Amino acid sequence: MRIPNPDPVLIVCFLLCIVSVVSSTKEKSDPCLDRDVLHPSTVAHIQFPSKYANLTPPWQRDDGSLSKVIRSDGFIFHWSWMKSLEVKGLGKTIDDVLNFLSTSECFFVPIGPAVRLAVLGQRPVFLSGEVSCDLRELYEKCVAKYSPFMCSLYPSGDEGYGTVRLEIGDSSRNQSTDKFRAEPVVLHEWRSVLGAPKEKWRFTVDTLAAYDDGFGNMLVIDPLEKGYDHICDKKLVPTSDDWALWSRNQPVKVLGFFELRSNGFSAKHESLQKFISDEVNATDKRVVQKFYCENVLKGVANLEGTTPVCHTKYPDRKSVENIAEIRTVMIQELGSVWKDSVEKAAEELEAVFCTDRQFVDIRSRLLHKIPSRHDSERLPEEPKIIEEGRPMINDSSQIHARPILDMNAEPPILPPDYPNSPHARPDENLEMNTRIRKIRWPRRTMTINKLILKLAHIKLENLWKLTLESTIPITTQ
């Protein structure tokens, strides 16, 4: 059978149709391409729920003027995706949490990185924003709804956003690695962010808020009227033209420049890079250590005493990529300041790798979680086995209370059935069994837990140098 030669004209037409469909689909799902800026007269008539009539609408500035408001089908799509995510530990979606806030007579306005990521069409998993109700009263309702160990009150600390914040969720209970989950939801006091002076804000790309009008429209609020453009252009601009005032006594905010740079953003003005470098060079060593621990290694710093410690979770492959990316950006951007200031400060840090549960307990202590009458109701962690017949001590203050040793130090020898599965549980003989079978490791294979303990002896500067090429391949059976 002879196959006829295809007509080149038909092939070209077919390909053009495909390109047209793909282009049209992208435009409809890209918030940077389908945005529609609402006319000020339309913004003035946006419906605000009557029961919240005593509140300042999120699109209204403190001086009474109106912010720029944008509508985008692409943004609505990406926001709907995020609302479908389960919150770690909660077993409920973000949408369920938002419904809980609504039934609790709390009006919620998302603000910051989640809005930025949705505009970029990326996957936001960290949701924060303002609520109109009293956070201490909301905490009691949260405990009644979700249980005490899913709700935590913290002082706002360095952020300056109100006096307290409420976190809903438990990041230690992410027992499934095959399902995308959202981080705990963080709630700030009403107008503590949007009502703050612009000198307190970070970069314009993180000033956007969102408003659900209840009719299927998720509107983006741009209080400075240039944040949306800067997100789409991936340009970094401080929120105030007076950079000295903007940076005064806010060094962690200045260092956040490198996080955004590692995510593909660049300075809109060349002079900003030099300004940032000069500010970092004059920053106190302990501030640099706090930033490197909490913003790069995603840990929590304990800088008291003679030895600064960074409590963190062992980095997975994605985290290693992110650490390497931020480190590379800082080296390139800072030049000699990296060697003379940042690297020296970070080298003094000692990393302590924790389990998820240990990390949450330590974080609660170091960030001064506000005590509650419900604390005694918190469920204890099930003990894990680190040695035959000996359960792990459940006292977070004694965990890894030692310095990190040199890279060539030998790790302790573990029993062959040391658990690596999040579903492993001790049986009546104190042997670790999964739901499927007992865990057994071939001798030629380095278990992930052995690798963790081995790398727990690596000095922090060696951890920075981990890249994809140097990552040890892991195999399991």
N, C-alpha and C positions, 0 to 999 in steps of 0.2 A: 504494500500500500504506500503510495507516494503522498507525503505531507506537503501541501502547498506552501510556498514561501509567504510569510506574513507581510501584510501591506505596511510599509514604513509609516505612511500617513496615519493609519489606524493606531499604530503603536504610539506615535507622538501624541495623538489626541487622547489616548488612554492615559498616558503618563501625565499630561496636562490636567486631566480631570482629577487624578489622584492628588497632584500638587495643590489644585484648587480646593479640594475637600479638606486636605490636611491643614492648609493655610486658614481656611474658614473656621475649622474646628479650633485651631490654636488661638485665633483672634477672639472666639467666643469664650474661651476658657482662660485667657490671659488678662488679668486685671490691669496690666499696663497698656493693653490695646483696646479694651472695650469700656474704659472708664467714661463716665458721664458726670460732669461737674454741674451740680444743681444751682440754679439761679438763686441769688439771695432772697428774692421774694418767695421762692418755693421753700427755702430753708426756714424762713420766718413762719411758715404755716405747717411745719412738720408736727404731727400729732404726738403729744407727750401724755402718757397716762394721767388721767385726772387725779388719781389718788396720790400721785407724786407731784402735784401742782406746787407744793412749797419748795421743791428742789430747783436748783439752777440746772437747766438742761445741759447735757454734755457738749452741745455745739455752741453754747453761749459762753463767751469769755467773761472774766470778772468785771470788765468795764462795760458790759452790755452788748458789745459788738458780736457779730456772728462769725464762726469759723467757716472755712471752706468745707463743703460736704460733697462726697463723691459716691456715685452708685456704680457697681460693676457686677455683671452676672458671673464673671470669673471669680471674683472675690467671694460671692455667695456660695459658689460651688466648693471652693477650697475650705471655706468656713464650715459648711455642712459636713465635709469630710472629717474635720477635726472634732465636731460635736458628736460624731459617731464613735469616737475612741473611748475605750474603757479607761478609767482613772486607776492607776496602780493601787492595788490593795482594796479598792472599793467594790469591785464587781459591778459597778454602775458606770454608765457613759457620762461624758461631759454634759450632754443634753439633759440627763437625769439630774445632775448637780444644778444646772441652770433652772430646771423646773422646781427643784427644792428651794432655791433662792426666791423664785417667784411666789411660791406658796407661803414662804416665810415673810412676805411683804418687803422683800429686798430687791431694789432695782440694781441691776448689774451692768457695768460698762467695761468691756475689755479694753486694755491699753497696753501698748508696748510691742515687744518682740513677736508675739503671736500674730498681731495685725500685720507687722512688717513681712513675716514669712508667708502669710496668706496672700498678700499683694504680690509677692514674688512667685506665687504658685508652688511654694515649697510646703513641706509637711510640718505645721506647727504642732508641738506636743506639750508646750509649756504655756499655760493660760494664767494670766494675772489681770487684775482690774480693780475697780472701785465698786463698793456696794453702799447703798443709801441707809442701811440699818446699823444699829449698834453692834459692833463685832463681838462684844462679850455676851450679849444676849443671843446673837446668832450662834456662838460657840455652844451654848446650852442646847439649842435646837439641833445643831449638828450632832452632838453626842447622842441625843435622843433618837435621831434618824439613822446614824451610821455606826455608832459605838464610840467610846472614848479614845480608842487607839487610832481612829481615823481623823481626828480633829485636834489641832494644836494651835495655841496662841503664842506668838512671839513678839517681843518688842521690835519696832521697825529698825532700830539701830542706825547704821550709817546711811541708809537709803533716804531718811528724812521724810518718808511718806506716812504722815500721821504718827500716832503713838504705838499702835499695835497692828499686827497683821494676823490673819487666820489662814491656816493651810488645811485643806481637805484632801485626804488620801494618805497612803502609806507606801513610800518608795521601796521599803524593804520587802514587800510582798509581791514581787514580780516573778512568779514562779514559772511562767511560760515564756520561753525564748522564741516561740514561733508566732507570736502575736504582738502587733504594734500597740503600745499603750501610752497614755498621756501621763505626764508627771502630775503630782498633787497640785490642785488648783490653789492659787494664792490670792487672797482678798485683802485690799487696803481700804482705809476709811474714805468716805465720800469727799471729793474735791481735794484730797491730799496729794494727788498726782496732777490732775488737770488744772487744779487751782493753784498749783505751786508757781513761784516766779520762774520765768524761762531760764534764768541763770542756774536753777537747780536741776533742770533737765539735762539729758546727756547729748545725744546727737539728734538732728531733726528726723532721722529715719525711725527713731523709736518714740516719737511723740504722738503717733496716730492712735485714735480710739475708734470704736465701732458701736453702732446703735441698731438694735433690732426693733423695727417699727411695728412688729406684730402682724404685718400683712405680707410676709415673705421677703421683705427687703432688709438687707443688712447694709446699712450706710456707713461709709468710712468718714471719720471726722479728722480734719487736718487743721489743728489750731494755729499753726504757723504758716499755713497755706503754701508750703514748699516741701513738706516731708514726703508726700506721695511722689512728687517728681524726683526727689533725691533717691527714693527707694528704687524707682524704675531705672534711673540713671546710674544707680549703685555708687553714689557720691556721699562722702562724709562731710558734714558741716556742723559746727557747734550751734547750739540753740540761741546763743547770744553773739552779737558782733563784738562785744567786749570780751575777748578770750581770757584776759587776765582775771576779770571778775567771774567768768564762767568756770574757771579752773580752781579758783581760790579755795583752799581747804577741802578739795574734792579730788584727791589724787587717784582713787580707784576708778572714778568716772573717766579720768584722762587715760588711764591704762586700758580702759575698755575699747579704746581706739584699735588696739591690735586684735581683739576678738573679731570686730567687724571687718578689719582688713583681711583676716584669714578666711572670711566668708565671701570674699570677692569684691568688697567695697574698696574705694580709693579716695584719697583726700581731694576735694573739689579745688582747693587752693594749695599750691605747692608750699606756701609758707606755713601751712598747718602742720605738716610733717616735722619741720624744724622746731616749731613751737612745742609740739608734743615731746620731741626728743629732749629739749631743754628742761621741760617740766619733769620728765622721768628722771633725768640726771640729778635733779634737786630733791627728789622724793625720798622720804625716810626709808631705810632698809626694811623695817618691819612692815611697812605698807606694801612694798614690793613683794615680800614673802607672802603676805596675806593674799595679794592678787594672784600670784603664781599658783598658790595652793588651791584657792577657791574658784578662780576663773579659768585656769588652764588645766589643772589636774582634777577639777570638780570635786575637791575635798573640803575639809573645814580645818582652819588653822588654829593651833594653840601656841601662841607666841609668848606665854608666860614662862618664866624661868630662863636658864642659860641656854637651853637647846630648843630652838623652834621646831615644832612638829606639825606635819601635815597628815591628818587622818583622811584616808581616801579608800575607794574600792579599787580592786585590781583592774587595770584598764583592759577592755576587750579590744578587738582589732580596730573597730571604728574609733574608739577613744584614742588608741595609739596614733592613728592617722591625724586626729584633731590636735593632739599634743604636738606632734611633729610639725604640723602646718603652722600653728601659732608660734612655736619656737623659731621656725624658719623666717616667718614674717618679722619677728622682733629682732632677730640678728641682722636681717637686711635693712630694716628701717632705722634701727638705733645705732648701728655701726660700733664705734668705740664705746658708746654709752652702755651697750650690752656687756662688753668685756669688763668695763671699769665699775659698773654699778649693778645691773640686773643679775648677771651670771653669778657674781660673787655673793649677792644676797641669797639667791636661790640655792646655791651650793651648800649653804649652811642648813637648809631644811632637811629634816629626816622624815622619810615617808613611812607611814604605818598603814599597811593594807588590812582592811576590815571586811567582814561579811556584811551583807546588806543590813541585817538586823543590828549588828554592832555599830555600823556607821550611823544609822538613824539614832540610836541611843546616845552615841558620843556627840552627834550634831545637836541633839536636843539639849544636852548639858552645856556645850560650849556656846551655843547661841542663846542661852538663858531662857529656855522655854518657860512660859509663865505657869507656875504651879496651879493645879486644879484639884477640887475635891474628888474628881473622877480618876485621878492618877492611880489610885489603888485598885481600880477596876480593870486596868490594862492587862491583857492576856500575856502570860509568860511565854517565852520562846521555847519550843520543844528542843531538848538537848540533842546535840550531835556528838558522834563518837570520834575522838581523835586518837584513841589508843584502846586496845581491847580491854573492855570492862571499865573504862574511865570516861564518863561524859565530859563534854567541854564545860568549863566554868562559865556561868552566865553573868559574870560581873564585868561590865564594859570598862571599868576603871583599871582592870588588871590585864586587859588584852594587849598583847604585844608591847608590854611595858619595857622596852629595850631599844637601844639604838640600832639602826640598820648597819649591817656589817659589810665588809668588802665583797666584791663580786665573786671572788674565788673561794669564799667561805662555803663549806659543805652544809647543805640543808639537813635537818633531822630526818632520820629514816622513818617512813610511815608504813603501817601495815598494808598489805596488798589490797584489802577491801576498803581502804579509805574512801569515803563517799565523794562522788563528783556529780551526782544527779540531784537536782533540786527536790525530787520526789522521794529520795532515799529516807528510810525511817528505820530505827533499830527494832529488831524483833525481840522475843522473850530471852534470847541468848545474847542480846546486845550485839548482834551481827547486823550489818547494814544490808537491807534489801530494798530494791525498787519495786514498783508495782508489777514489773514484768519478770525480773530475775535478779539474782545477786550480782553485784557489780564485780567483775573480774578484769584485771588489766594484764595484757601480755607483758613479759619482762622487757621486750624491746621498746615499749611505748612509755614515754614520760607522761604521767597523768597531769591534768590541768592543775590539780591541787599541789602536786610536787613542784610544778613550774611556778605557781604562785609563791610557795615557800622559798624557792630558790631565788626568785626575783625580789622577795621581801628582804633579801640580804644585799641587794644592789643599792649602792648610793644613788641619790636622786638624780645626780647629773648624768649617770649612765642610763636612767630611765628615759631622760629627754632624748637620748640618741637612738632610741628604738624607732625603726622605720619599717615599712612593709617589707623591704628587702632583708632586714635583719630579724624579723619576727620568726621565732622557732615554730616550725610546723607541728601541729598537734593531731594525733590520730587516736580514735577510740574504737572500741569494739563492744 
